[in-house]
């Protein structure tokens, strides 16, 4: 049987071994962090890019909740995907995955809006009847559209959001998608759809049981000097 002295040395040796392993892991983590400085949005010190992204998302977002006889008809939250939001998201993705120039270029082609005449709005939509959560279907009971100043409307073309695209934006938005679904709504741009005084557009989602309107700011925020 081991003596008390032998037990003491074994315990000391184990602690030294544990500290060496721990120190090695810390060095490894520090090294990886310096190579990959933006792994998780919101973790660590806020960079100017991160602060700008938070401001943009708050500035370009809106929400509506529609009730009928004290029951939820639908809730929707939306964000206007400005070119700056998309560019920051793509830049973050490329840097966090250490992409080479060719990979980065391919990412930009997939996710940056190269059509200036197109408005893209990411929508999280919830309705209690799950089978009716179908904004992207041709026979959907819901009609999303932009309301023009003269009373006319511009209907959306609804596209399902791919998994990669959803991940690209949801790491910044932090929306709870436990019950809602994501949709990408695309509208043709028209100067007459924008309020000339404050730069808002009015997006409406209408159905047989109710309708709701979300006002979205599409002009960029101006940083105070």
PyMOL commands that place a pseudoatom at each C-alpha (Angstrom):
pseudoatom trace, name=CA, resn=UNK, resi=1, chain=A, elem=C, hetatm=0, pos=[0.000, 0.000, 0.000]
pseudoatom trace, name=CA, resn=UNK, resi=2, chain=A, elem=C, hetatm=0, pos=[1.137, 3.537, -0.772]
pseudoatom trace, name=CA, resn=UNK, resi=3, chain=A, elem=C, hetatm=0, pos=[2.405, 5.627, 2.105]
pseudoatom trace, name=CA, resn=UNK, resi=4, chain=A, elem=C, hetatm=0, pos=[1.015, 9.073, 2.926]
pseudoatom trace, name=CA, resn=UNK, resi=5, chain=A, elem=C, hetatm=0, pos=[4.137, 10.637, 1.399]
pseudoatom trace, name=CA, resn=UNK, resi=6, chain=A, elem=C, hetatm=0, pos=[3.648, 8.729, -1.858]
pseudoatom trace, name=CA, resn=UNK, resi=7, chain=A, elem=C, hetatm=0, pos=[0.007, 9.773, -1.981]
pseudoatom trace, name=CA, resn=UNK, resi=8, chain=A, elem=C, hetatm=0, pos=[1.016, 13.407, -1.434]
pseudoatom trace, name=CA, resn=UNK, resi=9, chain=A, elem=C, hetatm=0, pos=[3.511, 13.318, -4.326]
pseudoatom trace, name=CA, resn=UNK, resi=10, chain=A, elem=C, hetatm=0, pos=[0.983, 11.639, -6.599]
pseudoatom trace, name=CA, resn=UNK, resi=11, chain=A, elem=C, hetatm=0, pos=[-1.582, 14.363, -5.828]
pseudoatom trace, name=CA, resn=UNK, resi=12, chain=A, elem=C, hetatm=0, pos=[0.991, 17.059, -6.457]
pseudoatom trace, name=CA, resn=UNK, resi=13, chain=A, elem=C, hetatm=0, pos=[2.022, 15.461, -9.736]
pseudoatom trace, name=CA, resn=UNK, resi=14, chain=A, elem=C, hetatm=0, pos=[-1.590, 15.261, -10.879]
pseudoatom trace, name=CA, resn=UNK, resi=15, chain=A, elem=C, hetatm=0, pos=[-2.128, 18.949, -10.137]
pseudoatom trace, name=CA, resn=UNK, resi=16, chain=A, elem=C, hetatm=0, pos=[1.007, 19.904, -12.060]
pseudoatom trace, name=CA, resn=UNK, resi=17, chain=A, elem=C, hetatm=0, pos=[-0.112, 17.771, -15.007]
pseudoatom trace, name=CA, resn=UNK, resi=18, chain=A, elem=C, hetatm=0, pos=[-3.576, 19.357, -14.916]
pseudoatom trace, name=CA, resn=UNK, resi=19, chain=A, elem=C, hetatm=0, pos=[-2.126, 22.883, -14.864]
pseudoatom trace, name=CA, resn=UNK, resi=20, chain=A, elem=C, hetatm=0, pos=[0.144, 22.098, -17.848]
pseudoatom trace, name=CA, resn=UNK, resi=21, chain=A, elem=C, hetatm=0, pos=[-2.825, 20.822, -19.868]
pseudoatom trace, name=CA, resn=UNK, resi=22, chain=A, elem=C, hetatm=0, pos=[-4.940, 23.823, -18.886]
pseudoatom trace, name=CA, resn=UNK, resi=23, chain=A, elem=C, hetatm=0, pos=[-2.180, 26.273, -19.817]
pseudoatom trace, name=CA, resn=UNK, resi=24, chain=A, elem=C, hetatm=0, pos=[-1.709, 24.545, -23.187]
pseudoatom trace, name=CA, resn=UNK, resi=25, chain=A, elem=C, hetatm=0, pos=[-5.415, 24.816, -23.934]
pseudoatom trace, name=CA, resn=UNK, resi=26, chain=A, elem=C, hetatm=0, pos=[-5.389, 28.504, -23.041]
pseudoatom trace, name=CA, resn=UNK, resi=27, chain=A, elem=C, hetatm=0, pos=[-2.491, 29.113, -25.393]
pseudoatom trace, name=CA, resn=UNK, resi=28, chain=A, elem=C, hetatm=0, pos=[-4.265, 27.195, -28.152]
pseudoatom trace, name=CA, resn=UNK, resi=29, chain=A, elem=C, hetatm=0, pos=[-7.494, 29.151, -27.630]
pseudoatom trace, name=CA, resn=UNK, resi=30, chain=A, elem=C, hetatm=0, pos=[-5.653, 32.458, -27.603]
pseudoatom trace, name=CA, resn=UNK, resi=31, chain=A, elem=C, hetatm=0, pos=[-3.853, 31.556, -30.808]
pseudoatom trace, name=CA, resn=UNK, resi=32, chain=A, elem=C, hetatm=0, pos=[-7.081, 30.576, -32.568]
pseudoatom trace, name=CA, resn=UNK, resi=33, chain=A, elem=C, hetatm=0, pos=[-8.776, 33.727, -31.389]
pseudoatom trace, name=CA, resn=UNK, resi=34, chain=A, elem=C, hetatm=0, pos=[-6.074, 35.926, -32.837]
pseudoatom trace, name=CA, resn=UNK, resi=35, chain=A, elem=C, hetatm=0, pos=[-6.391, 34.143, -36.213]
pseudoatom trace, name=CA, resn=UNK, resi=36, chain=A, elem=C, hetatm=0, pos=[-10.178, 34.148, -36.172]
pseudoatom trace, name=CA, resn=UNK, resi=37, chain=A, elem=C, hetatm=0, pos=[-11.164, 37.413, -34.456]
pseudoatom trace, name=CA, resn=UNK, resi=38, chain=A, elem=C, hetatm=0, pos=[-14.936, 37.329, -35.138]
pseudoatom trace, name=CA, resn=UNK, resi=39, chain=A, elem=C, hetatm=0, pos=[-16.214, 33.834, -34.301]
pseudoatom trace, name=CA, resn=UNK, resi=40, chain=A, elem=C, hetatm=0, pos=[-19.433, 34.785, -32.518]
pseudoatom trace, name=CA, resn=UNK, resi=41, chain=A, elem=C, hetatm=0, pos=[-21.458, 37.982, -32.803]
pseudoatom trace, name=CA, resn=UNK, resi=42, chain=A, elem=C, hetatm=0, pos=[-22.021, 39.554, -29.383]
pseudoatom trace, name=CA, resn=UNK, resi=43, chain=A, elem=C, hetatm=0, pos=[-19.185, 37.737, -27.591]
pseudoatom trace, name=CA, resn=UNK, resi=44, chain=A, elem=C, hetatm=0, pos=[-16.185, 39.700, -26.436]
pseudoatom trace, name=CA, resn=UNK, resi=45, chain=A, elem=C, hetatm=0, pos=[-15.567, 43.392, -26.871]
pseudoatom trace, name=CA, resn=UNK, resi=46, chain=A, elem=C, hetatm=0, pos=[-17.844, 45.204, -29.311]
pseudoatom trace, name=CA, resn=UNK, resi=47, chain=A, elem=C, hetatm=0, pos=[-16.094, 46.251, -32.519]
pseudoatom trace, name=CA, resn=UNK, resi=48, chain=A, elem=C, hetatm=0, pos=[-17.168, 49.297, -34.551]
pseudoatom trace, name=CA, resn=UNK, resi=49, chain=A, elem=C, hetatm=0, pos=[-18.548, 46.893, -37.151]
pseudoatom trace, name=CA, resn=UNK, resi=50, chain=A, elem=C, hetatm=0, pos=[-20.633, 45.102, -34.528]
pseudoatom trace, name=CA, resn=UNK, resi=51, chain=A, elem=C, hetatm=0, pos=[-21.926, 48.379, -33.098]
pseudoatom trace, name=CA, resn=UNK, resi=52, chain=A, elem=C, hetatm=0, pos=[-22.894, 49.532, -36.588]
pseudoatom trace, name=CA, resn=UNK, resi=53, chain=A, elem=C, hetatm=0, pos=[-24.723, 46.262, -37.284]
pseudoatom trace, name=CA, resn=UNK, resi=54, chain=A, elem=C, hetatm=0, pos=[-26.750, 46.577, -34.076]
pseudoatom trace, name=CA, resn=UNK, resi=55, chain=A, elem=C, hetatm=0, pos=[-27.715, 50.122, -35.001]
pseudoatom trace, name=CA, resn=UNK, resi=56, chain=A, elem=C, hetatm=0, pos=[-28.709, 49.139, -38.534]
pseudoatom trace, name=CA, resn=UNK, resi=57, chain=A, elem=C, hetatm=0, pos=[-30.862, 46.218, -37.412]
pseudoatom trace, name=CA, resn=UNK, resi=58, chain=A, elem=C, hetatm=0, pos=[-32.702, 48.359, -34.890]
pseudoatom trace, name=CA, resn=UNK, resi=59, chain=A, elem=C, hetatm=0, pos=[-33.113, 51.177, -37.412]
pseudoatom trace, name=CA, resn=UNK, resi=60, chain=A, elem=C, hetatm=0, pos=[-34.463, 48.991, -40.240]
pseudoatom trace, name=CA, resn=UNK, resi=61, chain=A, elem=C, hetatm=0, pos=[-36.720, 46.675, -38.188]
pseudoatom trace, name=CA, resn=UNK, resi=62, chain=A, elem=C, hetatm=0, pos=[-40.422, 46.664, -37.367]
pseudoatom trace, name=CA, resn=UNK, resi=63, chain=A, elem=C, hetatm=0, pos=[-43.078, 44.438, -35.831]
pseudoatom trace, name=CA, resn=UNK, resi=64, chain=A, elem=C, hetatm=0, pos=[-46.846, 43.972, -35.806]
pseudoatom trace, name=CA, resn=UNK, resi=65, chain=A, elem=C, hetatm=0, pos=[-49.251, 41.872, -33.724]
pseudoatom trace, name=CA, resn=UNK, resi=66, chain=A, elem=C, hetatm=0, pos=[-52.807, 41.330, -34.956]
pseudoatom trace, name=CA, resn=UNK, resi=67, chain=A, elem=C, hetatm=0, pos=[-55.613, 40.086, -32.679]
pseudoatom trace, name=CA, resn=UNK, resi=68, chain=A, elem=C, hetatm=0, pos=[-59.257, 39.281, -33.203]
pseudoatom trace, name=CA, resn=UNK, resi=69, chain=A, elem=C, hetatm=0, pos=[-61.609, 38.717, -30.284]
pseudoatom trace, name=CA, resn=UNK, resi=70, chain=A, elem=C, hetatm=0, pos=[-58.609, 38.467, -27.933]
pseudoatom trace, name=CA, resn=UNK, resi=71, chain=A, elem=C, hetatm=0, pos=[-57.014, 35.731, -30.032]
pseudoatom trace, name=CA, resn=UNK, resi=72, chain=A, elem=C, hetatm=0, pos=[-53.831, 36.016, -32.064]
pseudoatom trace, name=CA, resn=UNK, resi=73, chain=A, elem=C, hetatm=0, pos=[-54.411, 36.234, -35.811]
pseudoatom trace, name=CA, resn=UNK, resi=74, chain=A, elem=C, hetatm=0, pos=[-50.717, 36.562, -36.614]
pseudoatom trace, name=CA, resn=UNK, resi=75, chain=A, elem=C, hetatm=0, pos=[-47.538, 38.241, -35.504]
pseudoatom trace, name=CA, resn=UNK, resi=76, chain=A, elem=C, hetatm=0, pos=[-44.789, 39.352, -37.847]
pseudoatom trace, name=CA, resn=UNK, resi=77, chain=A, elem=C, hetatm=0, pos=[-41.410, 40.951, -37.417]
pseudoatom trace, name=CA, resn=UNK, resi=78, chain=A, elem=C, hetatm=0, pos=[-39.433, 42.253, -40.334]
pseudoatom trace, name=CA, resn=UNK, resi=79, chain=A, elem=C, hetatm=0, pos=[-36.125, 43.834, -41.228]
pseudoatom trace, name=CA, resn=UNK, resi=80, chain=A, elem=C, hetatm=0, pos=[-35.269, 45.676, -44.403]
pseudoatom trace, name=CA, resn=UNK, resi=81, chain=A, elem=C, hetatm=0, pos=[-32.054, 44.129, -45.686]
pseudoatom trace, name=CA, resn=UNK, resi=82, chain=A, elem=C, hetatm=0, pos=[-30.093, 47.149, -46.753]
pseudoatom trace, name=CA, resn=UNK, resi=83, chain=A, elem=C, hetatm=0, pos=[-26.941, 46.751, -48.798]
pseudoatom trace, name=CA, resn=UNK, resi=84, chain=A, elem=C, hetatm=0, pos=[-24.909, 47.714, -45.729]
pseudoatom trace, name=CA, resn=UNK, resi=85, chain=A, elem=C, hetatm=0, pos=[-26.523, 45.019, -43.551]
pseudoatom trace, name=CA, resn=UNK, resi=86, chain=A, elem=C, hetatm=0, pos=[-25.871, 42.358, -46.177]
pseudoatom trace, name=CA, resn=UNK, resi=87, chain=A, elem=C, hetatm=0, pos=[-22.300, 43.517, -46.711]
pseudoatom trace, name=CA, resn=UNK, resi=88, chain=A, elem=C, hetatm=0, pos=[-21.476, 43.423, -42.994]
pseudoatom trace, name=CA, resn=UNK, resi=89, chain=A, elem=C, hetatm=0, pos=[-23.072, 39.967, -42.678]
pseudoatom trace, name=CA, resn=UNK, resi=90, chain=A, elem=C, hetatm=0, pos=[-21.078, 38.626, -45.609]
pseudoatom trace, name=CA, resn=UNK, resi=91, chain=A, elem=C, hetatm=0, pos=[-17.869, 40.202, -44.324]
pseudoatom trace, name=CA, resn=UNK, resi=92, chain=A, elem=C, hetatm=0, pos=[-18.449, 38.663, -40.884]
pseudoatom trace, name=CA, resn=UNK, resi=93, chain=A, elem=C, hetatm=0, pos=[-19.095, 35.238, -42.382]
pseudoatom trace, name=CA, resn=UNK, resi=94, chain=A, elem=C, hetatm=0, pos=[-15.990, 35.392, -44.564]
pseudoatom trace, name=CA, resn=UNK, resi=95, chain=A, elem=C, hetatm=0, pos=[-13.722, 36.488, -41.722]
pseudoatom trace, name=CA, resn=UNK, resi=96, chain=A, elem=C, hetatm=0, pos=[-15.120, 34.057, -39.160]
pseudoatom trace, name=CA, resn=UNK, resi=97, chain=A, elem=C, hetatm=0, pos=[-14.571, 31.129, -41.549]
pseudoatom trace, name=CA, resn=UNK, resi=98, chain=A, elem=C, hetatm=0, pos=[-11.177, 32.385, -42.758]
pseudoatom trace, name=CA, resn=UNK, resi=99, chain=A, elem=C, hetatm=0, pos=[-12.309, 32.307, -46.378]
pseudoatom trace, name=CA, resn=UNK, resi=100, chain=A, elem=C, hetatm=0, pos=[-9.830, 32.802, -49.176]
pseudoatom trace, name=CA, resn=UNK, resi=101, chain=A, elem=C, hetatm=0, pos=[-10.539, 35.453, -51.864]
pseudoatom trace, name=CA, resn=UNK, resi=102, chain=A, elem=C, hetatm=0, pos=[-12.261, 32.968, -54.190]
pseudoatom trace, name=CA, resn=UNK, resi=103, chain=A, elem=C, hetatm=0, pos=[-14.576, 31.685, -51.442]
pseudoatom trace, name=CA, resn=UNK, resi=104, chain=A, elem=C, hetatm=0, pos=[-15.377, 35.224, -50.375]
pseudoatom trace, name=CA, resn=UNK, resi=105, chain=A, elem=C, hetatm=0, pos=[-16.244, 36.240, -53.927]
pseudoatom trace, name=CA, resn=UNK, resi=106, chain=A, elem=C, hetatm=0, pos=[-18.595, 33.277, -54.258]
pseudoatom trace, name=CA, resn=UNK, resi=107, chain=A, elem=C, hetatm=0, pos=[-20.261, 34.236, -50.971]
pseudoatom trace, name=CA, resn=UNK, resi=108, chain=A, elem=C, hetatm=0, pos=[-20.754, 37.817, -52.137]
pseudoatom trace, name=CA, resn=UNK, resi=109, chain=A, elem=C, hetatm=0, pos=[-22.348, 36.655, -55.385]
pseudoatom trace, name=CA, resn=UNK, resi=110, chain=A, elem=C, hetatm=0, pos=[-24.849, 34.541, -53.452]
pseudoatom trace, name=CA, resn=UNK, resi=111, chain=A, elem=C, hetatm=0, pos=[-25.899, 37.017, -50.799]
pseudoatom trace, name=CA, resn=UNK, resi=112, chain=A, elem=C, hetatm=0, pos=[-25.239, 40.605, -51.852]
pseudoatom trace, name=CA, resn=UNK, resi=113, chain=A, elem=C, hetatm=0, pos=[-28.117, 42.369, -53.583]
pseudoatom trace, name=CA, resn=UNK, resi=114, chain=A, elem=C, hetatm=0, pos=[-26.829, 43.285, -57.013]
pseudoatom trace, name=CA, resn=UNK, resi=115, chain=A, elem=C, hetatm=0, pos=[-30.207, 44.584, -58.167]
pseudoatom trace, name=CA, resn=UNK, resi=116, chain=A, elem=C, hetatm=0, pos=[-30.690, 48.176, -57.006]
pseudoatom trace, name=CA, resn=UNK, resi=117, chain=A, elem=C, hetatm=0, pos=[-34.314, 48.050, -58.173]
pseudoatom trace, name=CA, resn=UNK, resi=118, chain=A, elem=C, hetatm=0, pos=[-35.173, 45.345, -55.639]
pseudoatom trace, name=CA, resn=UNK, resi=119, chain=A, elem=C, hetatm=0, pos=[-36.218, 45.712, -52.010]
pseudoatom trace, name=CA, resn=UNK, resi=120, chain=A, elem=C, hetatm=0, pos=[-35.578, 42.664, -49.825]
pseudoatom trace, name=CA, resn=UNK, resi=121, chain=A, elem=C, hetatm=0, pos=[-37.352, 42.212, -46.499]
pseudoatom trace, name=CA, resn=UNK, resi=122, chain=A, elem=C, hetatm=0, pos=[-36.703, 39.297, -44.159]
pseudoatom trace, name=CA, resn=UNK, resi=123, chain=A, elem=C, hetatm=0, pos=[-39.894, 38.359, -42.295]
pseudoatom trace, name=CA, resn=UNK, resi=124, chain=A, elem=C, hetatm=0, pos=[-40.510, 36.099, -39.315]
pseudoatom trace, name=CA, resn=UNK, resi=125, chain=A, elem=C, hetatm=0, pos=[-44.214, 35.137, -39.486]
pseudoatom trace, name=CA, resn=UNK, resi=126, chain=A, elem=C, hetatm=0, pos=[-46.346, 33.293, -36.922]
pseudoatom trace, name=CA, resn=UNK, resi=127, chain=A, elem=C, hetatm=0, pos=[-49.985, 32.277, -37.036]
pseudoatom trace, name=CA, resn=UNK, resi=128, chain=A, elem=C, hetatm=0, pos=[-51.630, 29.760, -34.654]
pseudoatom trace, name=CA, resn=UNK, resi=129, chain=A, elem=C, hetatm=0, pos=[-52.813, 27.609, -37.556]
pseudoatom trace, name=CA, resn=UNK, resi=130, chain=A, elem=C, hetatm=0, pos=[-49.501, 26.153, -38.655]
pseudoatom trace, name=CA, resn=UNK, resi=131, chain=A, elem=C, hetatm=0, pos=[-50.855, 24.832, -41.945]
pseudoatom trace, name=CA, resn=UNK, resi=132, chain=A, elem=C, hetatm=0, pos=[-51.651, 28.434, -42.929]
pseudoatom trace, name=CA, resn=UNK, resi=133, chain=A, elem=C, hetatm=0, pos=[-48.089, 29.640, -42.323]
pseudoatom trace, name=CA, resn=UNK, resi=134, chain=A, elem=C, hetatm=0, pos=[-47.418, 29.545, -46.048]
pseudoatom trace, name=CA, resn=UNK, resi=135, chain=A, elem=C, hetatm=0, pos=[-46.504, 33.003, -47.328]
pseudoatom trace, name=CA, resn=UNK, resi=136, chain=A, elem=C, hetatm=0, pos=[-44.368, 31.462, -50.056]
pseudoatom trace, name=CA, resn=UNK, resi=137, chain=A, elem=C, hetatm=0, pos=[-47.193, 29.346, -51.556]
pseudoatom trace, name=CA, resn=UNK, resi=138, chain=A, elem=C, hetatm=0, pos=[-49.164, 30.483, -54.590]
pseudoatom trace, name=CA, resn=UNK, resi=139, chain=A, elem=C, hetatm=0, pos=[-52.480, 29.617, -52.916]
pseudoatom trace, name=CA, resn=UNK, resi=140, chain=A, elem=C, hetatm=0, pos=[-51.615, 31.238, -49.563]
pseudoatom trace, name=CA, resn=UNK, resi=141, chain=A, elem=C, hetatm=0, pos=[-54.460, 33.010, -47.756]
pseudoatom trace, name=CA, resn=UNK, resi=142, chain=A, elem=C, hetatm=0, pos=[-52.010, 35.796, -46.849]
pseudoatom trace, name=CA, resn=UNK, resi=143, chain=A, elem=C, hetatm=0, pos=[-51.073, 38.575, -49.261]
pseudoatom trace, name=CA, resn=UNK, resi=144, chain=A, elem=C, hetatm=0, pos=[-47.989, 40.647, -48.412]
pseudoatom trace, name=CA, resn=UNK, resi=145, chain=A, elem=C, hetatm=0, pos=[-47.690, 43.917, -50.284]
pseudoatom trace, name=CA, resn=UNK, resi=146, chain=A, elem=C, hetatm=0, pos=[-46.293, 47.439, -50.140]
pseudoatom trace, name=CA, resn=UNK, resi=147, chain=A, elem=C, hetatm=0, pos=[-48.808, 50.240, -49.839]
pseudoatom trace, name=CA, resn=UNK, resi=148, chain=A, elem=C, hetatm=0, pos=[-48.124, 53.157, -52.141]
pseudoatom trace, name=CA, resn=UNK, resi=149, chain=A, elem=C, hetatm=0, pos=[-48.849, 56.801, -51.334]
pseudoatom trace, name=CA, resn=UNK, resi=150, chain=A, elem=C, hetatm=0, pos=[-51.594, 56.948, -53.989]
pseudoatom trace, name=CA, resn=UNK, resi=151, chain=A, elem=C, hetatm=0, pos=[-53.385, 53.940, -52.484]
pseudoatom trace, name=CA, resn=UNK, resi=152, chain=A, elem=C, hetatm=0, pos=[-52.163, 51.375, -55.008]
pseudoatom trace, name=CA, resn=UNK, resi=153, chain=A, elem=C, hetatm=0, pos=[-50.204, 48.321, -53.955]
pseudoatom trace, name=CA, resn=UNK, resi=154, chain=A, elem=C, hetatm=0, pos=[-47.144, 46.359, -55.055]
pseudoatom trace, name=CA, resn=UNK, resi=155, chain=A, elem=C, hetatm=0, pos=[-47.441, 42.676, -54.309]
pseudoatom trace, name=CA, resn=UNK, resi=156, chain=A, elem=C, hetatm=0, pos=[-44.441, 40.687, -53.110]
pseudoatom trace, name=CA, resn=UNK, resi=157, chain=A, elem=C, hetatm=0, pos=[-42.776, 37.758, -54.712]
pseudoatom trace, name=CA, resn=UNK, resi=158, chain=A, elem=C, hetatm=0, pos=[-42.186, 35.408, -51.789]
pseudoatom trace, name=CA, resn=UNK, resi=159, chain=A, elem=C, hetatm=0, pos=[-39.150, 33.213, -51.648]
pseudoatom trace, name=CA, resn=UNK, resi=160, chain=A, elem=C, hetatm=0, pos=[-38.264, 30.555, -49.140]
pseudoatom trace, name=CA, resn=UNK, resi=161, chain=A, elem=C, hetatm=0, pos=[-35.095, 31.330, -47.208]
pseudoatom trace, name=CA, resn=UNK, resi=162, chain=A, elem=C, hetatm=0, pos=[-32.334, 28.787, -47.670]
pseudoatom trace, name=CA, resn=UNK, resi=163, chain=A, elem=C, hetatm=0, pos=[-30.613, 27.296, -44.630]
pseudoatom trace, name=CA, resn=UNK, resi=164, chain=A, elem=C, hetatm=0, pos=[-27.301, 29.035, -45.340]
pseudoatom trace, name=CA, resn=UNK, resi=165, chain=A, elem=C, hetatm=0, pos=[-28.992, 32.405, -45.824]
pseudoatom trace, name=CA, resn=UNK, resi=166, chain=A, elem=C, hetatm=0, pos=[-31.044, 31.984, -42.650]
pseudoatom trace, name=CA, resn=UNK, resi=167, chain=A, elem=C, hetatm=0, pos=[-27.899, 31.258, -40.631]
pseudoatom trace, name=CA, resn=UNK, resi=168, chain=A, elem=C, hetatm=0, pos=[-26.137, 34.237, -42.192]
pseudoatom trace, name=CA, resn=UNK, resi=169, chain=A, elem=C, hetatm=0, pos=[-28.690, 36.704, -40.811]
pseudoatom trace, name=CA, resn=UNK, resi=170, chain=A, elem=C, hetatm=0, pos=[-30.078, 34.968, -37.739]
pseudoatom trace, name=CA, resn=UNK, resi=171, chain=A, elem=C, hetatm=0, pos=[-26.746, 35.094, -35.927]
pseudoatom trace, name=CA, resn=UNK, resi=172, chain=A, elem=C, hetatm=0, pos=[-27.292, 38.853, -35.787]
pseudoatom trace, name=CA, resn=UNK, resi=173, chain=A, elem=C, hetatm=0, pos=[-31.067, 39.109, -35.364]
pseudoatom trace, name=CA, resn=UNK, resi=174, chain=A, elem=C, hetatm=0, pos=[-31.542, 36.723, -32.417]
pseudoatom trace, name=CA, resn=UNK, resi=175, chain=A, elem=C, hetatm=0, pos=[-35.202, 36.153, -33.310]
pseudoatom trace, name=CA, resn=UNK, resi=176, chain=A, elem=C, hetatm=0, pos=[-37.038, 33.344, -31.553]
pseudoatom trace, name=CA, resn=UNK, resi=177, chain=A, elem=C, hetatm=0, pos=[-38.097, 31.007, -34.358]
pseudoatom trace, name=CA, resn=UNK, resi=178, chain=A, elem=C, hetatm=0, pos=[-39.597, 28.324, -32.119]
pseudoatom trace, name=CA, resn=UNK, resi=179, chain=A, elem=C, hetatm=0, pos=[-43.025, 28.899, -33.660]
pseudoatom trace, name=CA, resn=UNK, resi=180, chain=A, elem=C, hetatm=0, pos=[-42.572, 31.315, -36.554]
pseudoatom trace, name=CA, resn=UNK, resi=181, chain=A, elem=C, hetatm=0, pos=[-41.164, 30.738, -40.038]
pseudoatom trace, name=CA, resn=UNK, resi=182, chain=A, elem=C, hetatm=0, pos=[-38.751, 32.820, -42.083]
pseudoatom trace, name=CA, resn=UNK, resi=183, chain=A, elem=C, hetatm=0, pos=[-39.585, 34.312, -45.462]
pseudoatom trace, name=CA, resn=UNK, resi=184, chain=A, elem=C, hetatm=0, pos=[-37.768, 36.575, -47.891]
pseudoatom trace, name=CA, resn=UNK, resi=185, chain=A, elem=C, hetatm=0, pos=[-40.119, 39.103, -49.477]
pseudoatom trace, name=CA, resn=UNK, resi=186, chain=A, elem=C, hetatm=0, pos=[-38.921, 40.848, -52.625]
pseudoatom trace, name=CA, resn=UNK, resi=187, chain=A, elem=C, hetatm=0, pos=[-40.493, 44.018, -53.993]
pseudoatom trace, name=CA, resn=UNK, resi=188, chain=A, elem=C, hetatm=0, pos=[-39.644, 46.126, -57.054]
pseudoatom trace, name=CA, resn=UNK, resi=189, chain=A, elem=C, hetatm=0, pos=[-38.331, 49.495, -55.925]
pseudoatom trace, name=CA, resn=UNK, resi=190, chain=A, elem=C, hetatm=0, pos=[-40.349, 52.576, -56.784]
pseudoatom trace, name=CA, resn=UNK, resi=191, chain=A, elem=C, hetatm=0, pos=[-39.557, 56.107, -55.465]
pseudoatom trace, name=CA, resn=UNK, resi=192, chain=A, elem=C, hetatm=0, pos=[-43.279, 56.672, -54.917]
pseudoatom trace, name=CA, resn=UNK, resi=193, chain=A, elem=C, hetatm=0, pos=[-43.447, 53.945, -52.263]
pseudoatom trace, name=CA, resn=UNK, resi=194, chain=A, elem=C, hetatm=0, pos=[-41.241, 55.922, -49.850]
pseudoatom trace, name=CA, resn=UNK, resi=195, chain=A, elem=C, hetatm=0, pos=[-42.462, 58.641, -47.546]
pseudoatom trace, name=CA, resn=UNK, resi=196, chain=A, elem=C, hetatm=0, pos=[-40.447, 61.668, -48.739]
pseudoatom trace, name=CA, resn=UNK, resi=197, chain=A, elem=C, hetatm=0, pos=[-40.325, 63.178, -45.256]
pseudoatom trace, name=CA, resn=UNK, resi=198, chain=A, elem=C, hetatm=0, pos=[-38.861, 60.316, -43.236]
pseudoatom trace, name=CA, resn=UNK, resi=199, chain=A, elem=C, hetatm=0, pos=[-37.924, 57.501, -45.608]
pseudoatom trace, name=CA, resn=UNK, resi=200, chain=A, elem=C, hetatm=0, pos=[-40.431, 54.878, -44.424]
pseudoatom trace, name=CA, resn=UNK, resi=201, chain=A, elem=C, hetatm=0, pos=[-42.256, 52.287, -46.507]
pseudoatom trace, name=CA, resn=UNK, resi=202, chain=A, elem=C, hetatm=0, pos=[-45.451, 50.528, -45.425]
pseudoatom trace, name=CA, resn=UNK, resi=203, chain=A, elem=C, hetatm=0, pos=[-45.559, 46.743, -45.730]
pseudoatom trace, name=CA, resn=UNK, resi=204, chain=A, elem=C, hetatm=0, pos=[-48.947, 45.093, -45.205]
pseudoatom trace, name=CA, resn=UNK, resi=205, chain=A, elem=C, hetatm=0, pos=[-49.782, 41.437, -44.623]
pseudoatom trace, name=CA, resn=UNK, resi=206, chain=A, elem=C, hetatm=0, pos=[-53.475, 40.840, -45.276]
pseudoatom trace, name=CA, resn=UNK, resi=207, chain=A, elem=C, hetatm=0, pos=[-55.675, 37.765, -44.901]
pseudoatom trace, name=CA, resn=UNK, resi=208, chain=A, elem=C, hetatm=0, pos=[-59.323, 36.810, -44.377]
pseudoatom trace, name=CA, resn=UNK, resi=209, chain=A, elem=C, hetatm=0, pos=[-59.052, 37.015, -40.594]
pseudoatom trace, name=CA, resn=UNK, resi=210, chain=A, elem=C, hetatm=0, pos=[-57.176, 40.313, -40.371]
pseudoatom trace, name=CA, resn=UNK, resi=211, chain=A, elem=C, hetatm=0, pos=[-54.348, 42.481, -41.626]
pseudoatom trace, name=CA, resn=UNK, resi=212, chain=A, elem=C, hetatm=0, pos=[-51.376, 44.272, -40.116]
pseudoatom trace, name=CA, resn=UNK, resi=213, chain=A, elem=C, hetatm=0, pos=[-48.967, 46.950, -41.271]
pseudoatom trace, name=CA, resn=UNK, resi=214, chain=A, elem=C, hetatm=0, pos=[-45.243, 47.309, -40.582]
pseudoatom trace, name=CA, resn=UNK, resi=215, chain=A, elem=C, hetatm=0, pos=[-43.502, 50.592, -41.304]
pseudoatom trace, name=CA, resn=UNK, resi=216, chain=A, elem=C, hetatm=0, pos=[-39.860, 50.100, -42.229]
pseudoatom trace, name=CA, resn=UNK, resi=217, chain=A, elem=C, hetatm=0, pos=[-37.166, 52.721, -42.544]
pseudoatom trace, name=CA, resn=UNK, resi=218, chain=A, elem=C, hetatm=0, pos=[-35.204, 52.144, -45.765]
pseudoatom trace, name=CA, resn=UNK, resi=219, chain=A, elem=C, hetatm=0, pos=[-32.907, 55.172, -45.676]
pseudoatom trace, name=CA, resn=UNK, resi=220, chain=A, elem=C, hetatm=0, pos=[-29.677, 54.607, -43.714]
pseudoatom trace, name=CA, resn=UNK, resi=221, chain=A, elem=C, hetatm=0, pos=[-29.131, 56.085, -40.262]
pseudoatom trace, name=CA, resn=UNK, resi=222, chain=A, elem=C, hetatm=0, pos=[-26.850, 59.082, -40.103]
pseudoatom trace, name=CA, resn=UNK, resi=223, chain=A, elem=C, hetatm=0, pos=[-24.129, 58.965, -37.466]
pseudoatom trace, name=CA, resn=UNK, resi=224, chain=A, elem=C, hetatm=0, pos=[-23.900, 62.154, -35.475]
pseudoatom trace, name=CA, resn=UNK, resi=225, chain=A, elem=C, hetatm=0, pos=[-20.495, 63.867, -35.735]
for i in range(1, 225): cmd.bond("trace and resi %d" % i, "trace and resi %d" % (i + 1))
show_as sticks, trace
zoom trace
